[in-house]
Amino acid sequence: MLTSQRKQYLLDILQRDGQIQAKAVSQELALSEDTIRRDLRELAAEGKLQRVHGGALPASPAVGDFTQRQNVATSGKAAIAQVAAHMIEPGQIVLLDGGTTAVQIARSLPPGLHCTVVTHSPSVAVELVHHAGVEVVMIGGRLFKHSVVNVGASAIEAMAHIRADLFFMGVTGVHAEAGLSTGDLEETYIKRALMARAAETYVLASEEKLNAASAYVIAKVRDVAGVIVNKEANGAALAGLRAAGVNLLVA
């Protein structure tokens, strides 16, 4: 089997099974695990999968920049945002992550709601400028232009002085075994810091993020209060999350 044929075979397995186990494939093809691992490395470098211990998972398609992600799963994100927005009760302090779904939450807040939104996302803050009942607290830092959020030590220091009721967190990958992940290391630290400051964390997960993984792990799926998904989400992916004990809220 040629290298190109072998790689396509691996991608076919990934599409069919949602994962690749290097040892099983090496035995099936009567090849060394080193050969399969090399193929997986090359496919990962091409952005076609995410390597994990023992094999690979689908790479998240949600790792593009903010502009690119605005056109991905727009109806699903809008539905998720509606559910999240109506979970917020008057007087609460809410941490709102960066990202396109978080911007949708800001747009979806009921006009009469009075609460405080703390965010490190300039895009979210601007959306709330004309919402009379929402007090907006901006967390400063270095602007990470890819995701349009503030990051760095100063941002994490500012978070240490906040106690919030809810944190709505964006991720690029949600997987029952591989956990919650994202594509940037510094964003991972920011998300962990925000989780630590909230009584409850809910993950915003449109369908393209389910059963996928990115390079940097934020937390295990059972570490959050719930995952908000849209009704178009893959049934097998949802079943795996339920089996892992995840509280799913379907929009």
Secondary structure, 3 states (H helix, E strand, C coil): CCHHHHHHHHHHHHHHHCCEEHHHHHHHHCCCHHHHHHHHHHHHHCCCCEEECCEEECECHHHCCHHHHCCCCHHHHHHHHHHHHCCCCCCCEEEECCCHHHHHHHHHCCCCCCEEEEECCHHHHHHCCCCCCEEEEECCCEEECCCCEEECHHHHHHHCCCCEEEEEEECCEEECCCEEEECCHHHHHHHHHHHHCEEEEEEEECHHHECCECCEEEECHHHCCEEEECCCCCHHHHHHHHHCCCCEEEC
